[in-house]
């Protein structure tokens, strides 16, 4: 496939438009997953910080939904559609600055082919959505910061906003610090470097104050998720590597490795300064999470921002190999392959979620009614919209029979799927959802309980229970209520077959 070099700006424009349209459709078409519907509670009850993360993801949801005036999946995900479009252009500009327009175009294509970039930050609404944009902006500014002091200050601001998105943004400053100490010590005399660091610290100040007021609970929670010590568990490390392959696109991952090996062998296809700064940012980022994965399971997308920036290396390497003839260049087969793989995975993934054409229930237990669908990850993002109407009929009948009241709330035992039931069932019906468990299980709902008036002794509550994530009421609720009464079962259909069941219970008399 050949392209004309003098039309790259036009190609980028079309890439941005097509990408935004596809992701906009997916944002409206797909139901929320467990994580993103939980972050909807950040927008409902905004704060400087929260149990799990700083407040940025909730703030952008508020801004783009006009303070929840529009509260559809599309409206709440709108920032992801816009930010990913901006991100693709920034990665293009980074490639232009570092190497050439062609390298920038290749980088934009590779970035679009990443599952993490296209879906997790570009469709889903996650802390990674603003994190990725502010990270790219800060790196762009720091690349220019050695020449222009104002760029250094902007870099500090964007790094601070990234820290307000997710704590892992600290690696931006780790990278800048390493670069200065190893390669550019004269910057230690640059007052703008310290002013930039101060700006970042000021941005993080509200998060620190919130944690002081809440016994550093957020820092403690994340400290428990990672560890410098523990029994080695090689399978966790293997799972992390395989997860990185999947999230970043296997072909992208291999291209990054090849480009770094070529660089190691002495092919300096990228200028020294950007090469060093990018590596100072990315390698410690990845290395630290690899180290954590040796002793406990972690999530593959934690290190994905580093891999996203490393895409500039294969983009520059592939551009360096091109010979321009008659203003025409080839789009490398490797880039065509990685884009094609992304399209295939996207199509197959959406098809599986909406149809369940590949059965993902393994074992006799997962096919029994009580645990039906257990292990099928697609049920976490399917079927929620259909539950409300069936539950409303059950609720109205029990209220009319005098067994329950309109004022009775709903309870959950875990932040997921509690937030799903809250968004798709409880809130539309005007029912208050409460968390009934320890704070490490219900997370922000420990605060939401207070905002909603708290659990009332002697009151009755509804409890909805998925078969795919079953919590035995007799085990978890019998010591909390006078009586637990099974009420009805809702069948969540998918293409004429059950995808999962939702069991409805009346919980009488909170002790």
C-alpha positions as a printed NumPy array, in Angstrom:
array([[  0.   ,   0.   ,   0.   ],
       [  1.47 ,   3.321,  -1.088],
       [  0.714,   6.786,   0.224],
       [  1.803,  10.229,  -0.942],
       [  4.113,  11.868,   1.56 ],
       [  2.817,  15.363,   0.856],
       [ -0.731,  14.272,   1.814],
       [  0.06 ,  12.925,   5.274],
       [ -1.842,  15.741,   6.978],
       [ -4.92 ,  14.742,   4.993],
       [ -4.48 ,  11.084,   5.953],
       [ -4.174,  12.02 ,   9.627],
       [ -7.38 ,  14.034,   9.436],
       [ -9.254,  11.069,   7.975],
       [ -7.75 ,   8.734,  10.56 ],
       [ -8.965,  11.003,  13.371],
       [-12.466,  11.311,  11.875],
       [-12.939,   7.585,  11.194],
       [-11.524,   6.608,  14.577],
       [-13.818,   9.051,  16.403],
       [-16.9  ,   7.842,  14.515],
       [-16.176,   4.172,  15.221],
       [-15.459,   4.808,  18.877],
       [-18.505,   7.063,  19.195],
       [-20.698,   4.255,  17.869],
       [-19.151,   1.759,  20.298],
       [-19.557,   4.197,  23.207],
       [-23.289,   4.432,  22.534],
       [-23.774,   0.77 ,  21.575],
       [-21.91 ,  -0.969,  24.406],
       [-23.095,  -1.12 ,  28.01 ],
       [-20.811,  -0.05 ,  30.829],
       [-18.29 ,  -2.481,  32.278],
       [-17.73 ,  -2.865,  36.015],
       [-14.966,  -0.285,  36.338],
       [-16.385,   2.541,  34.283],
       [-19.882,   2.371,  35.777],
       [-18.225,   2.583,  39.195],
       [-16.5  ,   5.815,  38.114],
       [-19.967,   7.214,  37.374],
       [-20.271,   7.464,  41.164],
       [-17.278,   9.844,  41.087],
       [-19.324,  12.158,  38.879],
       [-22.443,  11.794,  41.05 ],
       [-20.547,  12.533,  44.252],
       [-17.457,  14.554,  43.229],
       [-14.601,  15.032,  45.638],
       [-10.927,  16.013,  45.575],
       [-10.052,  12.341,  45.71 ],
       [-11.668,   8.958,  46.216],
       [-10.916,   5.592,  47.762],
       [ -9.4  ,   4.202,  44.558],
       [ -8.159,   7.169,  42.517],
       [ -7.912,  10.96 ,  42.396],
       [-10.923,  12.866,  41.13 ],
       [-10.063,  13.666,  37.495],
       [-12.072,  10.886,  35.844],
       [-15.208,  12.021,  37.673],
       [-14.606,  15.668,  36.802],
       [-14.276,  15.01 ,  33.063],
       [-17.465,  12.931,  33.166],
       [-19.221,  15.853,  34.848],
       [-17.894,  18.36 ,  32.331],
       [-18.753,  16.425,  29.191],
       [-22.17 ,  15.268,  30.453],
       [-22.997,  18.823,  31.594],
       [-22.997,  17.763,  35.238],
       [-24.957,  14.58 ,  34.416],
       [-27.693,  16.463,  32.593],
       [-27.071,  13.791,  29.951],
       [-26.299,  10.501,  31.635],
       [-26.3  ,   7.928,  28.829],
       [-23.273,   5.746,  28.209],
       [-22.363,   7.934,  25.233],
       [-22.519,  11.156,  27.241],
       [-20.467,   9.755,  30.092],
       [-17.9  ,   8.344,  27.649],
       [-17.729,  11.448,  25.472],
       [-14.449,  12.599,  27.031],
       [-12.856,   9.293,  25.994],
       [-13.867,   9.818,  22.368],
       [-12.499,  13.361,  22.346],
       [ -9.332,  12.687,  24.359],
       [ -8.322,   9.674,  22.238],
       [ -8.713,  11.824,  19.128],
       [ -6.454,  14.445,  20.697],
       [ -4.014,  11.735,  21.813],
       [ -3.697,  10.367,  18.298],
       [ -2.832,  13.834,  17.032],
       [ -0.305,  14.377,  19.853],
       [  1.465,  11.082,  19.11 ],
       [  1.547,  12.174,  15.465],
       [  3.106,  15.508,  16.441],
       [  5.614,  13.744,  18.696],
       [  6.676,  11.601,  15.751],
       [  7.02 ,  14.707,  13.583],
       [  9.204,  16.453,  16.171],
       [ 11.319,  13.405,  16.932],
       [ 11.799,  12.138,  13.395],
       [  9.526,  13.173,  10.509],
       [  5.944,  13.478,   9.352],
       [  6.107,   9.915,   8.104],
       [  7.22 ,   8.679,  11.529],
       [  4.365,  10.656,  13.064],
       [  1.861,   9.042,  10.695],
       [  3.181,   5.573,  11.468],
       [  3.036,   6.335,  15.21 ],
       [ -0.613,   7.432,  14.87 ],
       [ -1.48 ,   4.19 ,  13.071],
       [  0.292,   2.047,  15.663],
       [ -1.378,   4.01 ,  18.46 ],
       [ -4.806,   3.465,  16.882],
       [ -4.054,  -0.261,  16.617],
       [ -3.505,  -0.576,  20.378],
       [ -6.428,  -2.088,  22.294],
       [ -5.431,  -0.013,  25.318],
       [ -5.374,   3.246,  23.38 ],
       [ -8.369,   2.636,  21.123],
       [-10.765,   0.924,  23.557],
       [ -9.669,   1.339,  27.173],
       [ -8.8  ,   5.034,  26.872],
       [-10.754,   5.789,  23.692],
       [-14.164,   4.201,  24.326],
       [-14.337,   3.231,  27.983],
       [-14.295,   5.965,  30.605],
       [-11.433,   5.153,  32.968],
       [ -8.789,   7.093,  34.932],
       [ -6.494,   6.15 ,  32.038],
       [ -8.558,   8.369,  29.716],
       [ -7.293,  11.702,  31.113],
       [ -4.04 ,  10.077,  32.287],
       [ -2.988,   9.224,  28.746],
       [ -3.765,  12.664,  27.34 ],
       [ -1.954,  14.583,  30.069],
       [  0.988,  12.163,  29.935],
       [  1.422,  12.701,  26.196],
       [  1.094,  16.461,  26.601],
       [  3.65 ,  16.553,  29.415],
       [  6.182,  14.459,  27.471],
       [  5.67 ,  16.683,  24.426],
       [  6.381,  19.765,  26.549],
       [  9.388,  18.276,  28.36 ],
       [ 10.926,  17.341,  25.01 ],
       [ 10.823,  21.039,  24.185],
       [ 11.573,  22.197,  27.732],
       [ 15.351,  22.246,  27.381],
       [ 14.969,  24.966,  24.721],
       [ 11.998,  26.97 ,  25.983],
       [ 11.33 ,  27.594,  29.677],
       [  7.589,  28.055,  29.132],
       [  7.381,  24.505,  27.744],
       [  8.981,  23.223,  30.955],
       [  6.281,  24.94 ,  33.001],
       [  3.512,  23.564,  30.822],
       [  5.073,  20.122,  31.206],
       [  4.856,  20.5  ,  34.977],
       [  1.19 ,  21.487,  34.763],
       [  0.266,  18.557,  32.516],
       [  2.22 ,  16.172,  34.75 ],
       [  0.248,  17.525,  37.714],
       [ -3.044,  16.967,  35.881],
       [ -1.881,  13.439,  35.051],
       [ -1.25 ,  12.881,  38.775],
       [ -4.812,  14.029,  39.427],
       [ -5.877,  11.277,  37.022],
       [ -3.853,   8.348,  38.366],
       [ -0.976,   7.961,  40.813],
       [  1.166,   6.08 ,  38.283],
       [  1.743,   9.443,  36.56 ],
       [  4.581,   9.905,  39.056],
       [  6.691,   8.063,  36.483],
       [  6.624,  11.21 ,  34.346],
       [  8.761,  12.916,  36.967],
       [ 10.802,   9.75 ,  37.522],
       [ 11.646,   9.852,  33.818],
       [ 12.47 ,  13.564,  33.788],
       [ 14.572,  13.194,  36.919],
       [ 16.525,  10.246,  35.534],
       [ 17.149,  12.045,  32.261],
       [ 18.456,  15.149,  34.018],
       [ 20.695,  13.186,  36.405],
       [ 22.093,  10.862,  33.757],
       [ 22.353,  13.052,  30.662],
       [ 21.664,  16.741,  31.262],
       [ 22.877,  17.831,  34.695],
       [ 23.02 ,  21.478,  33.683],
       [ 19.238,  21.444,  34.023],
       [ 19.795,  21.193,  37.788],
       [ 20.576,  24.915,  37.598],
       [ 17.411,  25.628,  35.614],
       [ 14.923,  27.305,  37.942],
       [ 12.079,  26.442,  35.584],
       [ 12.611,  22.735,  36.255],
       [ 11.939,  23.329,  39.946],
       [  8.999,  25.605,  39.185],
       [  7.541,  22.861,  36.981],
       [  7.931,  20.353,  39.82 ],
       [  6.278,  22.823,  42.19 ],
       [  3.32 ,  23.225,  39.826],
       [  2.871,  19.445,  39.759],
       [  3.051,  19.296,  43.559],
       [  0.445,  22.063,  43.886],
       [ -1.877,  20.105,  41.571],
       [ -1.559,  17.074,  43.855],
       [ -2.131,  19.071,  47.039],
       [ -5.943,  18.519,  47.163],
       [ -5.376,  14.751,  46.923],
       [ -2.899,  14.877,  49.804],
       [ -5.303,  16.915,  51.942],
       [ -8.152,  14.482,  51.228],
       [ -5.951,  11.532,  52.193],
       [ -4.871,  13.26 ,  55.402],
       [ -8.538,  13.771,  56.258],
       [ -9.264,  10.106,  55.485],
       [ -6.281,   8.439,  57.218],
       [ -4.337,   8.045,  53.933],
       [ -6.815,   5.357,  52.949],
       [ -6.227,   5.684,  49.189],
       [ -2.446,   5.376,  49.514],
       [ -2.859,   2.424,  51.889],
       [ -5.209,   0.682,  49.461],
       [ -2.769,   0.988,  46.559],
       [  0.138,   0.049,  48.804],
       [ -1.606,  -3.244,  49.531],
       [ -2.055,  -3.92 ,  45.794],
       [  1.688,  -3.87 ,  45.125],
       [  4.609,  -5.148,  47.122],
       [  8.399,  -5.05 ,  47.061],
       [  8.564,  -8.287,  49.005],
       [  6.748, -11.589,  48.884],
       [  6.903, -15.134,  47.647],
       [  7.854, -15.313,  43.943],
       [  4.932, -16.335,  41.743],
       [  6.193, -16.827,  38.168],
       [  2.683, -17.415,  36.809],
       [  1.721, -13.875,  37.805],
       [  4.664, -12.51 ,  35.846],
       [  3.713, -14.654,  32.841],
       [  0.119, -13.408,  33.08 ],
       [  1.398,  -9.822,  33.127],
       [  3.505, -10.343,  29.99 ],
       [  0.66 , -12.069,  28.142],
       [ -1.705,  -9.305,  29.247],
       [  0.674,  -6.669,  27.91 ],
       [  0.777,  -8.517,  24.585],
       [ -3.006,  -8.449,  24.379],
       [ -3.649,  -4.923,  25.631],
       [ -0.975,  -3.282,  23.47 ],
       [ -1.564,  -5.485,  20.397],
       [  0.836,  -8.442,  19.948],
       [  2.24 ,  -7.059,  16.696],
       [  2.86 ,  -3.651,  18.279],
       [  4.601,  -5.374,  21.174],
       [  6.914,  -7.305,  18.854],
       [  7.632,  -4.187,  16.788],
       [  8.656,  -2.335,  19.958],
       [ 11.049,  -5.144,  20.907],
       [ 12.563,  -5.228,  17.405],
       [ 13.003,  -1.442,  17.318],
       [ 14.701,  -1.398,  20.72 ],
       [ 17.017,  -4.282,  19.755],
       [ 17.993,  -2.464,  16.552],
       [ 18.687,   0.62 ,  18.635],
       [ 20.799,  -1.472,  20.997],
       [ 22.866,  -2.703,  18.053],
       [ 23.837,   0.846,  17.159],
       [ 21.278,   1.973,  14.591],
       [ 20.559,   5.506,  15.822],
       [ 17.374,   6.095,  13.855],
       [ 16.184,   8.559,  16.526],
       [ 17.98 ,  11.633,  17.879],
       [ 19.746,  11.272,  21.214],
       [ 17.712,  13.6  ,  23.424],
       [ 14.186,  12.291,  22.678],
       [ 15.456,   8.704,  22.655],
       [ 16.931,   9.086,  26.12 ],
       [ 13.949,  10.936,  27.598],
       [ 11.43 ,   8.407,  26.284],
       [ 13.458,   5.489,  27.6  ],
       [ 13.944,   7.17 ,  30.987],
       [ 10.181,   7.456,  31.247],
       [  9.116,   4.079,  29.847],
       [ 11.675,   1.574,  31.113],
       [ 11.365,   2.327,  34.867],
       [  7.572,   2.425,  34.448],
       [  7.515,  -1.051,  32.917],
       [ 10.289,  -2.442,  35.112],
       [  8.597,  -1.5  ,  38.389],
       [  5.335,  -3.192,  37.428],
       [  7.196,  -6.255,  36.179],
       [  8.857,  -6.412,  39.58 ],
       [  5.51 ,  -6.142,  41.39 ],
       [  4.081,  -8.899,  39.191],
       [  6.731, -11.315,  40.474],
       [  5.019, -11.522,  43.868],
       [  1.35 , -10.707,  43.236],
       [ -1.168, -10.358,  40.389],
       [ -1.426,  -6.899,  38.825],
       [ -3.396,  -5.517,  35.897],
       [ -1.71 ,  -5.33 ,  32.462],
       [ -3.034,  -1.871,  31.625],
       [ -1.077,  -0.323,  34.506],
       [  2.084,  -0.269,  32.379],
       [  0.325,   0.483,  29.076],
       [  1.083,   4.262,  29.009],
       [  4.779,   3.4  ,  28.799],
       [  4.226,   0.971,  25.917],
       [  2.099,   3.577,  24.137],
       [  5.016,   6.019,  24.138],
       [  7.439,   3.298,  23.066],
       [  5.436,   3.039,  19.823],
       [  7.447,   6.059,  18.69 ],
       [ 10.476,   3.778,  18.353],
       [  9.094,   1.331,  15.759],
       [  7.4  ,   4.269,  14.017],
       [ 10.754,   6.085,  13.705],
       [ 12.594,   2.905,  12.739],
       [ 10.085,   2.009,  10.015],
       [ 10.136,   5.581,   8.696],
       [ 13.945,   5.527,   8.653],
       [ 13.882,   2.473,   6.37 ],
       [ 11.656,   4.108,   3.761],
       [ 13.016,   5.402,   0.479],
       [ 10.872,   8.194,  -0.913],
       [ 10.329,   7.825,  -4.648],
       [  8.175,  10.273,  -6.564],
       [  6.832,  11.528,  -3.218],
       [  5.369,   8.058,  -2.582],
       [  6.143,   5.748,   0.34 ],
       [  4.887,   2.371,   1.452],
       [  2.818,   1.7  ,   4.529],
       [  4.815,  -1.209,   5.978],
       [  3.144,  -4.606,   5.984],
       [  3.683,  -4.804,   9.745],
       [  1.53 ,  -1.706,  10.267],
       [ -1.153,  -3.032,   7.916],
       [ -1.063,  -6.295,   9.885],
       [ -1.375,  -4.63 ,  13.284],
       [ -4.274,  -2.454,  12.087],
       [ -5.98 ,  -5.497,  10.571],
       [ -5.566,  -7.446,  13.808],
       [ -7.142,  -4.588,  15.741],
       [-10.144,  -4.492,  13.389],
       [-10.57 ,  -8.275,  13.669],
       [-10.336,  -8.302,  17.47 ],
       [-12.751,  -5.392,  17.696],
       [-15.303,  -7.059,  15.426],
       [-14.964, -10.471,  17.087],
       [-15.093,  -8.973,  20.588],
       [-18.271,  -6.973,  19.978],
       [-19.862,  -9.958,  18.248],
       [-19.023, -12.214,  21.204],
       [-20.366,  -9.733,  23.765],
       [-23.625,  -9.236,  21.912],
       [-24.238, -12.842,  20.777],
       [-22.135, -15.131,  22.984],
       [-21.429, -17.253,  19.9  ],
       [-18.42 , -18.807,  21.635],
       [-19.595, -20.403,  24.929],
       [-17.334, -19.192,  27.728],
       [-18.901, -21.292,  30.488],
       [-16.531, -24.034,  31.513],
       [-17.379, -26.819,  33.927],
       [-20.615, -28.177,  35.338],
       [-20.913, -25.416,  37.953],
       [-20.862, -22.608,  35.368],
       [-23.774, -24.287,  33.556],
       [-25.948, -24.68 ,  36.653],
       [-28.623, -22.045,  37.216],
       [-27.089, -20.683,  40.433],
       [-23.659, -20.078,  38.863],
       [-24.711, -19.797,  35.24 ],
       [-22.221, -17.796,  33.193],
       [-19.505, -17.842,  35.856],
       [-16.17 , -17.103,  34.204],
       [-17.781, -15.522,  31.138],
       [-16.225, -12.041,  31.213],
       [-18.617, -10.814,  28.511],
       [-21.521, -10.843,  30.996],
       [-19.87 ,  -7.975,  32.887],
       [-20.603,  -5.719,  29.916],
       [-23.866,  -7.222,  28.688],
       [-27.478,  -7.44 ,  29.796],
       [-27.717,  -4.65 ,  32.359],
       [-30.206,  -2.567,  30.386],
       [-32.755,  -5.391,  30.349],
       [-32.908,  -5.916,  34.124],
       [-34.714,  -2.734,  35.187],
       [-38.11 ,  -3.398,  33.596],
       [-38.342,  -6.928,  34.988],
       [-37.297,  -5.79 ,  38.446],
       [-39.786,  -2.911,  38.331],
       [-42.651,  -5.392,  37.793],
       [-41.464,  -7.539,  40.688],
       [-41.047,  -4.507,  42.924],
       [-44.473,  -3.075,  42.083],
       [-46.129,  -6.413,  42.817],
       [-44.428,  -6.82 ,  46.195],
       [-45.257,  -3.238,  47.159],
       [-48.923,  -3.684,  46.175],
       [-49.065,  -6.864,  48.262],
       [-47.709,  -4.999,  51.282],
       [-44.514,  -7.049,  51.539],
       [-42.222,  -4.125,  50.633],
       [-42.448,  -0.316,  50.515],
       [-41.553,   2.333,  47.943],
       [-38.983,   3.752,  50.354],
       [-37.082,   0.475,  50.673],
       [-33.546,   0.702,  49.353],
       [-31.233,  -1.786,  47.712],
       [-27.999,  -3.287,  49.05 ],
       [-24.836,  -4.675,  47.516],
       [-21.836,  -6.5  ,  48.886],
       [-19.114,  -5.469,  46.441],
       [-18.455,  -2.261,  44.489],
       [-19.035,  -4.351,  41.411],
       [-21.66 ,  -5.293,  40.376],
       [-23.224,  -2.908,  42.919],
       [-22.455,   0.129,  40.74 ],
       [-23.965,  -1.662,  37.707],
       [-27.206,  -2.316,  39.583],
       [-27.128,   1.262,  40.883],
       [-26.782,   2.859,  37.423],
       [-29.025,   0.524,  35.435],
       [-31.69 ,  -0.408,  38.001],
       [-31.771,   1.477,  41.305],
       [-31.175,   5.081,  40.203],
       [-33.644,   5.032,  37.256],
       [-36.327,   3.726,  39.659],
       [-35.493,   6.226,  42.399],
       [-34.228,   3.494,  44.727],
       [-31.235,   4.232,  46.957],
       [-28.334,   1.773,  46.683],
       [-26.226,   1.09 ,  49.786],
       [-23.054,  -0.904,  50.355],
       [-23.263,  -3.484,  53.142],
       [-19.725,  -4.705,  53.687],
       [-16.239,  -3.634,  54.742],
       [-14.727,  -0.594,  53.035],
       [-12.196,  -2.68 ,  51.092],
       [-15.174,  -4.38 ,  49.412],
       [-17.531,  -1.453,  48.799],
       [-14.934,   1.317,  48.246],
       [-16.612,   4.691,  47.551],
       [-19.978,   3.338,  48.669],
       [-18.738,   3.744,  52.244],
       [-19.065,   7.507,  51.599],
       [-22.145,   7.207,  49.387],
       [-23.953,   5.441,  52.236],
       [-23.55 ,   8.596,  54.3  ],
       [-24.638,  10.891,  51.45 ],
       [-27.821,   8.818,  51.062],
       [-28.747,   8.864,  54.725],
       [-27.13 ,   5.624,  55.838],
       [-28.464,   2.132,  56.447],
       [-31.383,   2.064,  58.89 ],
       [-31.767,  -0.554,  61.582],
       [-34.972,  -2.547,  61.148],
       [-35.435,  -1.43 ,  57.526],
       [-36.089,  -3.739,  54.581],
       [-33.89 ,  -3.849,  51.477],
       [-33.756,  -5.445,  48.058],
       [-30.78 ,  -7.58 ,  47.072],
       [-30.066,  -8.477,  43.447],
       [-27.613, -11.269,  42.81 ],
       [-26.044, -12.33 ,  39.487],
       [-25.516, -15.996,  38.699],
       [-22.242, -15.117,  36.949],
       [-20.945, -13.514,  40.163],
       [-23.003, -15.279,  42.817],
       [-23.023, -14.341,  46.504],
       [-24.891, -16.868,  48.656],
       [-27.355, -14.827,  50.762],
       [-27.367, -17.417,  53.516],
       [-23.625, -16.949,  53.883],
       [-23.272, -13.188,  53.471],
       [-26.565, -11.762,  54.709],
       [-28.167, -14.128,  57.23 ],
       [-26.377, -12.513,  60.196],
       [-27.354,  -9.018,  59.011],
       [-31.128,  -9.428,  58.562],
       [-33.973, -11.048,  60.452],
       [-35.137, -12.832,  57.317],
       [-33.884, -13.368,  53.737],
       [-36.686, -14.203,  51.308],
       [-36.06 , -15.341,  47.709],
       [-38.485, -13.408,  45.558],
       [-38.073, -14.049,  41.845],
       [-35.558, -14.749,  39.087],
       [-34.838, -12.52 ,  36.101],
       [-33.502, -14.185,  32.965],
       [-31.051, -12.097,  30.934],
       [-31.37 , -13.382,  27.385],
       [-28.791, -13.188,  24.627],
       [-29.81 , -14.3  ,  21.147],
       [-32.665, -16.359,  22.569],
       [-30.564, -18.115,  25.202],
       [-29.819, -17.224,  28.831],
       [-26.619, -15.249,  29.311],
       [-27.053, -15.13 ,  33.105],
       [-29.727, -15.059,  35.77 ],
       [-30.422, -12.339,  38.33 ],
       [-31.92 , -13.55 ,  41.6  ],
       [-34.106, -11.09 ,  43.514],
       [-34.286, -11.259,  47.325],
       [-36.249,  -9.348,  49.952],
       [-34.064,  -8.716,  53.005],
       [-36.319,  -8.065,  56.015],
       [-35.315,  -6.263,  59.19 ],
       [-31.705,  -5.03 ,  59.129],
       [-30.136,  -5.948,  62.473]])
